[in-house]
C-alpha cells in the first residue's frame, strides 16, 4: 500500500489536534509537510521492517557506547522549524539538545529538527517525495542525512550547503563529525 496525501484546505488541524489524530490512530503513521498537507503512511512490510530494525540497532549500540546523544526510532515525531511534522526511520540529537527540552516537550512531537536522520526507501515509497523530505530536514537544521534505497543499493548523502552525494553499493557509511566513530554496515541492508 502506498502513502496517501490529503489536501487539508477544507479543515485545519492545529498542533494539538494533529497530535491527537496521531494518538487516536496508532496503526497509521502521519506526517505533515510545511504547507500542512497530511500524509498517511501504512505500516511497513516485513523486509522494510527488518531493515529499519537493523538501522535502529546499529545506531542504538553506537549511541549507548558513546553516550553522546539520544537516538530515536521511526515512530518518533519531530516538529521542524518550518512547521512540518516528520518521522524519519532513525534519528539522533546531541544530549544537550535533549536536556534543553522541557518535560512536556519530551512527551509530544519534539519541537526540533534532528542533527542526523535516516530514511529507508521501501518499494512503495516515492523517491521524489523522500528526496523532498530530505531537503526539508537539511533546510531545517539536520547536519547529516542518509536516504538509503535497497532496491538500487544506493545511498544519497545530504549535508548542509553541499550537493547531494550518491554512493553506489557502499559496504559502510560513516557518521562523519556528526556521529563520531559511527559506521553503518550496509551489507545488512541489501
C-alpha positions as MATLAB code, in Angstrom:
seq = 'XXXXXXXXXXXXXXXXXXXXXXXXXXXXXXXXXXXXXXXXXXXXXXXXXXXXXXXXXXXXXXXXXXXXXXXXXXXXXXXXXXXXXXXXXXXXXXXXXXXXXXXXXXXXXXXXXXXXXXXXXXXXXXXXXXXXXXXXXXXXXXXXXXXXXXXXXXXXXXXXXXXXXXXXXXXXXXXXXXXXXXXXXXXXXX';
ca = [
       0.000    0.000    0.000;
       1.277    3.454   -0.907;
       1.110    6.532    1.278;
      -1.904    8.800    0.863;
      -1.722   12.588    0.727;
      -4.737   14.598    1.879;
      -5.292   18.231    0.997;
      -6.355   19.870    4.240;
      -7.642   23.150    2.775;
     -11.172   22.249    3.899;
     -10.062   21.930    7.520;
      -7.085   22.993    9.557;
      -5.513   20.949   12.320;
      -3.547   22.880   14.913;
      -0.571   21.162   16.546;
      -2.615   19.761   19.429;
      -5.303   18.385   17.091;
      -2.660   16.821   14.837;
      -1.003   15.169   17.829;
      -4.380   13.845   18.995;
      -5.155   12.490   15.498;
      -1.896   10.540   15.633;
      -2.654    9.238   19.142;
      -6.177    8.187   18.153;
      -4.901    6.196   15.142;
      -1.847    4.259   16.379;
      -1.886    1.816   13.459;
      -1.139    4.597   10.987;
       1.821    6.921   10.643;
       1.069   10.562    9.880;
       3.292   13.368    8.695;
       2.581   16.935    7.567;
       4.600   18.847    5.037;
       5.365   22.556    5.605;
       2.122   23.521    3.803;
       0.044   21.459    6.241;
      -0.760   18.688    3.755;
      -1.429   15.481    5.681;
       0.495   12.364    4.608;
      -0.817    8.987    5.808;
       1.636    6.121    5.637;
       0.726    2.465    6.134;
       2.720    0.132    8.383;
       5.840   -1.273    6.727;
       6.169   -4.734    5.246;
       8.455   -7.409    6.621;
      11.563   -6.630    4.576;
      11.409   -2.897    5.304;
      10.716   -3.602    8.983;
      13.765   -5.873    9.138;
      15.964   -3.199    7.569;
      14.582   -0.490    9.871;
      15.388   -2.694   12.842;
      18.980   -3.207   11.639;
      19.389    0.573   11.326;
      17.978    1.200   14.788;
      20.143   -1.476   16.397;
      23.350   -0.166   14.811;
      22.600    3.434   15.795;
      21.417    2.391   19.259;
      24.508    0.325   20.046;
      26.818    3.158   18.959;
      24.798    5.674   20.960;
      24.791    3.500   24.077;
      28.562    3.068   23.862;
      29.367    6.738   23.266;
      26.531    8.306   25.299;
      26.849   11.391   23.103;
      23.161   11.871   22.477;
      19.688   10.444   22.146;
      18.584    8.126   19.326;
      15.005    7.733   18.071;
      13.091    5.129   16.093;
      10.624    5.574   13.248;
       7.644    6.201   15.494;
       9.057    9.493   16.821;
       7.556   12.723   15.506;
       9.543   15.926   15.087;
       8.080   19.388   14.595;
      10.530   21.163   12.321;
      11.072   24.936   12.387;
       9.150   25.239    9.076;
       6.088   23.679   10.821;
       6.380   20.318    9.038;
       5.857   17.216   11.179;
       8.242   14.440   10.178;
       9.069   10.926   11.394;
      12.378    9.651    9.989;
      13.190    5.946   10.101;
      16.014    6.713   12.551;
      17.197    9.975   14.080;
      19.689   11.332   16.587;
      20.334   14.535   18.527;
      23.182   15.524   20.887;
      22.432   15.019   24.574;
      22.494   18.763   25.325;
      19.654   19.388   22.870;
      17.551   16.722   24.618;
      18.359   18.161   28.016;
      17.295   21.604   26.747;
      13.729   20.393   26.214;
      11.096   20.674   28.910;
       9.450   17.546   30.314;
       6.286   18.495   28.431;
       8.156   18.939   25.129;
       9.699   15.473   25.525;
       6.204   13.936   25.724;
       4.852   15.237   22.414;
       6.326   15.695   18.972;
       9.797   17.014   19.603;
       9.992   20.717   18.661;
      13.296   20.476   16.830;
      14.989   19.082   13.761;
      17.276   16.089   14.351;
      21.006   16.515   13.735;
      21.090   13.136   11.951;
      18.342   11.304   10.067;
      17.989    8.153    8.010;
      15.196    7.377    5.594;
      14.968    3.860    4.193;
      13.082    3.631    0.914;
      10.585    0.793    0.672;
       9.408   -0.422   -2.716;
       6.180    1.605   -2.470;
       7.846    4.902   -1.452;
       8.020    7.713   -3.973;
      11.671    8.629   -4.457;
      10.736   12.239   -5.236;
       8.699   12.526   -2.024;
      11.605   11.131    0.008;
      14.102   13.470   -1.670;
      11.828   16.421   -0.846;
      11.662   15.202    2.741;
      15.468   15.003    2.921;
      15.759   18.584    1.643;
      13.231   19.567    4.307;
      15.475   18.101    7.007;
      18.630   19.788    5.691;
      16.918   23.185    5.287;
      15.717   22.971    8.906;
      18.989   22.074   10.615;
      19.893   18.438   10.006;
      23.661   18.148    9.685;
      23.821   14.688    8.057;
      21.092   12.649    6.362;
      21.081    9.361    4.505;
      18.430    8.245    2.031;
      19.020    4.518    1.617;
      17.453    2.748   -1.372;
      17.922   -1.032   -1.038;
      16.413   -1.790   -4.463;
      19.147    0.155   -6.279;
      21.733   -0.296   -3.488;
      22.368    3.440   -3.467;
      22.631    5.976   -0.688;
      22.029    9.673   -1.147;
      24.070   11.580    1.430;
      22.812   15.044    2.371;
      24.856   17.728    4.111;
      24.098   21.441    4.561;
      25.221   23.709    1.730;
      26.677   20.811   -0.277;
      25.444   18.923   -3.313;
      23.874   15.541   -2.641;
      26.453   12.767   -2.818;
      25.370    9.405   -4.238;
      27.175    6.274   -3.047;
      26.667    3.141   -5.138;
      26.622   -0.153   -3.212;
      28.657    1.119   -0.261;
      29.664   -1.542    2.223;
      29.706    1.034    5.040;
      28.616    4.605    5.776;
      30.417    6.946    8.149;
      28.702    9.153   10.711;
      31.436   11.691    9.966;
      31.796   14.505   12.502;
      28.105   14.387   13.415;
      28.252   10.849   14.840;
      31.972   10.393   15.625;
      33.055    6.791   15.209;
      29.677    5.554   13.940;
      29.930    3.209   10.967;
      26.839    1.579    9.479;
      27.367   -1.827    7.893;
      25.276   -1.537    4.709;
      25.637   -5.221    3.782;
      22.836   -5.971    6.275;
      20.535   -3.632    4.365;
      20.970   -5.003    0.870;
];
